Amino acid sequence: MPTILDPTDERVPVTRTITPRPAEITGNVAFLDISKPRGNVLIDRLEELLTERLPGVTFNRYAKPTFTKPAPEDLRQQIQADNDFVIEALAD
């Protein structure tokens, strides 16, 4: 089992487990651009590469209004309702 390092100051560390990963990726994958500079460039390239490797997967793109705040609740709900996986893109 891999070790997860948490930089927060927890006097009593919280036990965490990694979510089991599926054997294959099928269905819909969300790309979430957090709206940092060049995030869209990263997503463009990821989408190009993954489309070649996963031809049966549908990719949906979303963007946060700003990287300085969490995604709005309605955006999070839409992503959850319409997708099976999420890839969040950070860049600068």
C-alpha positions in Angstrom: 0.0 0.0 0.0 1.5 3.4 -1.0 2.2 6.0 1.7 0.2 9.2 1.5 1.9 12.3 2.9 -0.3 15.1 4.3 1.4 18.5 4.8 -1.2 19.6 7.4 -0.3 19.8 11.0 -2.3 16.9 12.4 -1.2 16.0 15.9 -3.1 12.7 15.5 -2.8 11.7 11.8 -6.0 10.7 10.0 -6.0 7.2 8.4 -6.8 7.4 4.7 -7.2 4.8 2.1 -6.8 5.0 -1.7 -10.0 4.5 -3.6 -10.0 1.3 -5.6 -9.3 1.9 -9.3 -11.4 0.2 -12.0 -9.7 -2.3 -14.4 -10.7 -0.1 -17.4 -11.9 3.4 -18.2 -15.3 3.5 -19.9 -18.1 6.1 -20.1 -17.6 9.8 -19.6 -14.5 11.6 -18.4 -14.6 15.2 -17.3 -11.7 17.6 -17.8 -11.9 20.4 -15.3 -9.8 23.5 -16.1 -9.3 25.4 -12.9 -8.7 28.6 -15.0 -5.0 29.0 -14.3 -2.9 30.2 -17.3 -2.3 27.5 -19.9 -4.6 25.0 -18.2 -6.5 24.7 -21.5 -3.3 23.9 -23.3 -2.7 20.9 -20.9 -6.3 19.7 -21.4 -6.0 20.0 -25.2 -3.0 17.7 -25.2 -4.4 15.3 -22.6 -7.6 15.0 -24.6 -5.7 14.4 -27.8 -3.6 11.6 -26.2 -6.4 10.0 -24.3 -8.8 10.0 -27.3 -6.2 7.9 -29.2 -5.9 5.5 -26.3 -9.5 5.4 -25.2 -11.6 5.6 -28.4 -14.8 4.5 -26.6 -14.7 7.2 -23.9 -16.5 10.5 -24.2 -14.6 13.6 -22.9 -16.5 16.6 -21.5 -14.8 19.9 -20.7 -15.6 22.2 -17.8 -13.9 25.3 -16.4 -14.1 27.0 -13.0 -14.8 30.7 -13.1 -11.6 31.4 -11.1 -8.8 29.4 -9.7 -8.9 31.3 -6.4 -12.1 29.7 -5.2 -13.6 26.2 -5.1 -15.8 25.2 -8.1 -19.4 26.4 -7.6 -21.8 23.8 -6.3 -23.9 23.6 -9.5 -20.7 22.9 -11.5 -19.6 20.2 -9.2 -23.1 18.6 -9.3 -23.2 18.8 -13.1 -19.7 17.1 -13.4 -20.8 14.4 -10.9 -24.1 13.7 -12.7 -22.7 13.6 -16.2 -19.3 11.8 -15.7 -17.7 8.7 -14.4 -14.2 10.1 -13.9 -12.6 13.6 -13.5 -9.2 14.9 -14.5 -8.4 18.3 -13.0 -5.9 20.4 -14.9 -3.5 22.7 -13.2 -1.0 24.7 -15.1 1.1 27.9 -15.1 
